Amino acid sequence: MEVLYFAWVRERIGLPKEKLETGAATVTDLVAELSARDPRYAAAFADLSALRVALDQELSDFAAPLAGVREVAFFPPMTGG
């Protein structure tokens, strides 16, 4: 699957995107797997209330299953203006 990082998430991790294989069943499982990789990921995912996630370009939640998902995107909440 392809994982995309936007805004300060990308800045903390140091990558705009990456391809990875995972056994994670849910987004929460994926976040735990990524956070365990490196302190940069742990810092980016330290406060999930400050993050949003989209699965295959559809806004989702962290309990959502990853079965069949091709793209996961992490980004901060957006505000209008």
C-alpha positions in Angstrom: 0.0 0.0 0.0 1.0 3.6 -0.5 1.1 5.8 2.6 1.0 9.6 2.1 2.0 12.2 4.6 0.9 15.9 4.5 1.9 19.2 6.2 3.6 18.8 9.5 3.2 15.0 9.4 5.5 15.0 6.3 7.9 17.4 8.0 8.3 15.2 11.1 8.7 12.0 9.2 10.8 13.4 6.5 9.0 11.7 3.6 6.1 12.8 1.5 5.1 9.1 0.8 6.3 5.6 0.9 5.2 2.1 -0.2 5.0 -0.6 2.4 3.7 -4.0 3.1 1.9 -4.4 6.4 0.0 -7.0 8.3 -2.0 -4.2 10.1 -5.7 -4.9 10.3 -6.8 -1.3 11.1 -5.4 2.2 10.7 -4.7 2.1 14.5 -2.6 -1.0 14.0 -0.7 0.7 11.1 0.0 3.7 13.2 1.4 1.5 16.0 3.6 -0.4 13.4 4.9 2.9 12.0 5.5 4.5 15.4 7.6 1.5 16.4 9.9 2.0 13.4 11.6 5.2 14.3 11.3 8.2 16.7 10.3 10.4 13.8 7.2 8.3 13.2 6.5 8.2 16.9 6.6 12.0 17.1 4.3 12.4 14.1 1.7 10.0 15.5 2.1 11.0 19.2 -1.3 12.7 19.3 -3.9 11.1 17.0 -6.5 13.7 18.0 -4.4 16.1 15.9 -4.6 13.9 12.8 -7.0 12.8 10.2 -6.8 9.8 7.9 -8.2 9.1 4.4 -8.4 5.6 2.9 -8.4 5.5 -0.9 -9.1 9.3 -0.8 -12.2 8.9 1.5 -12.1 10.5 5.0 -12.1 7.7 7.5 -11.3 6.9 11.1 -8.5 5.1 12.9 -10.6 2.1 13.7 -11.3 1.4 10.0 -10.1 -1.8 8.5 -7.3 -1.8 5.9 -8.4 -4.9 3.9 -8.2 -4.0 0.3 -7.0 -0.4 0.9 -4.4 0.8 -1.6 -3.7 4.3 -0.2 -3.6 5.7 3.3 -3.1 9.4 3.8 -2.4 11.2 7.1 -2.9 14.9 7.5 -3.8 17.5 10.1 -7.4 18.8 10.3 -8.2 21.3 7.6 -9.9 24.6 8.3 -11.8 26.8 5.9 -10.9 30.4 5.3 
